[in-house]
């Protein structure tokens, strides 16, 4: 399964330090090899079509698009709960991508 990274999520990931960036790349390669069959310490279904890839304290939010997954948002996880602002960002980016893809 291929993981496509939205430009806005890529900007966040590009700013990571070398150690975090390396860990993210390893998790992405693992995800691309095993897809959604990973244990919850790697990948967890959050809601409906939204999943989170979990490299350490980073969270990369994905949704399924055909035979691919799209990373639409990334954050440093500081609390158990995902903030309302992050939910809004995730949902807005999914809507934006779906609207562009339908044209």
N, C-alpha and C positions, 0 to 999 in steps of 0.2 A: 504494500500500500504506500502510495506517495503522500508526503506531507507538504502542502503548499503553505508558505508563510506570507500572510498579508503584510503589505509594506509598513503599516503602522506598528504591527507587532515586531517586525524586523528591526525597526529603528530602536525599540527598547532592547532587543536582544543584542544588537550591535554595540551597545554601550556597556555591556557586562564586562567584568574583569576576566582575565584569561582562564582562571580556574572554573568559574561559573559557565563561561562560554563553552569550554571543553565538555563539561558535564551535560549541557544542553545538547550539544552535537551528538554525544554518545546516546542520550535518550531518544533523540530523533532517529538515529540509525536503528536502534532497537525497535522503535515503533514501526518504522518502515519495513523491518523484517518480519515482525510478529503481528502487526496491526492491533486490533482491539482485543486480542487474546492475552494481553499482559495482566499480571496480578495488580492489585490495587496500590501497591507501593510504587508502581510505575505510572499507572493510568487508572482514572476513576470516572465513572459516568456521573455527571452532576445533575443534569436535568434534560429530559427529552432527548434532543440531538446534541447536547453540549457535554463534552468530556474535558478533563484536565490532565495534561501530561505533567508529572510531578518530579522534576529533577531537583532534589533537595528542597530548599525553601522557595524555589521558583514555581510558579504555576503558569502553564501555557494552555490557553483555552482553545479547544478545537470543535469543529462541527463536521459532519459527514456530508460530502458532496460527491455523488455517484460513487466511483471507485477510489476516491481520494479523501483526505482529511485536510481541512483548512484551519491553520492557526490564526485566530483573529485578535487575540489579546494576550498579554503576558504581564505578570505582576510578581512582586516579592510577597509571599504569604506571611502576614503578620498576626492574623487572628484565625480562629476556626471558621468564622463566617465570611462569606464573600460580600463586600460592601455593595450597597445599592448602586453606587456610581459605577462600579466595575460591571455589575449586571447590565446596566444601561448601555455601557460601552460595548460589551459583548453582543447584546441583542441588536444594537444599532449597526455594528460592523457586519454582522450576519445579514441583516436586511439590506445594507448597502451592496454587499457582494452579490446577493441573490438578485437584486434589482439590475445590477450591471450585467450579470450572466444571462438574464432573460431577454436582453436586448439583442 
